[in-house]
């Protein structure tokens, strides 16, 4: 049996230990808690590392590449000597042909494609174009969707009805036939090949905002009746301030997760459009038109170095963005304990 003195000493020791524990505890803000949960997700970290590595490869890699995006490699059939030229230069020597479908070597780690261009160098430029394309389209989509969805959810009534009918209209427009018609119109009006990608960014962003608007509207309809919004109403804040300072920030988790998921989706869309010949035009490189080199069973079976690297790069980018999106969704969910 413990004496009263021993019980008292034990209680005081426990209390001192508890006080020291509480003093050593770090109070985390909501943002810090989100980051802590996110970095605890191993797949999300893997996705982040993949995107970082591909970004460095695509944006920094061309600086160290000895070749250009448009350089064509010729080979002297007599001496076996390789000649580097751009597509605007003319070959005057005899017995010289384009070095097409060259195997992997020290000079060309991934060989050359069907047009005599270095595959590794074009892979860098193609990854850059595809990443920029998906980011720009996502920004346009989010800007339109969040703005119109926020206005519809806040005001309701006739404004909500008009915006939601626009959403229904945009949902009914078939995407790929629209892109094919757009490509035909751009060709008819003589749009330069390097400019086509910018028109496609704008069109894809404008025609994909409806899903974001519907999601944001639904979130704001549930938020605008909360007590703090009633307090903002009582303080006489303007509608713009209430929407963009109080309502939109509270749907930020949903916006971030949707944007992350859409980044991967737009990479696939750009690849599909380029594969169909609607995206970035030759000779400019994108992952989609590099995969488009698989136009026969002979290339598919015998020249894996031409089409497999861009296909794997698309796979890794989309997979990484999905991992990051899943990690952000779990991090923003306060019910997630793992």
Secondary structure, DSSP 4 states (H G I P E B T S, - for coil): ---HHHHHHHHHHHHHHHHHHHHHPPPPPHHHHHHHHHHT-HHHHHHHHHHHHHHHHHHTHHHH-SS-TTEEEEEETTT--EEEEETTS---SSSEEE-TTPPP-SS-TT-B-TTS-BHHHHHHHHHHHHHHHHHHHHHHHHHHHHHHHHHHHHH-HHHHHHHHHHHHHHHHS-HHHHHHHHHHHHHHTT--HHHHHHHHHHHHHHTT-HHHHHHHHHHHHHHTTSHHHHHHHHTT--HHHIIIIIIHHHTHHHHHHHHHHHHHHHHHHHHHHHHTT-SSPTTS--HHHHHTT--SHHHHHH-HHHHHHHHHHHHHHHHHHHHHHHHHHHHH-TT---
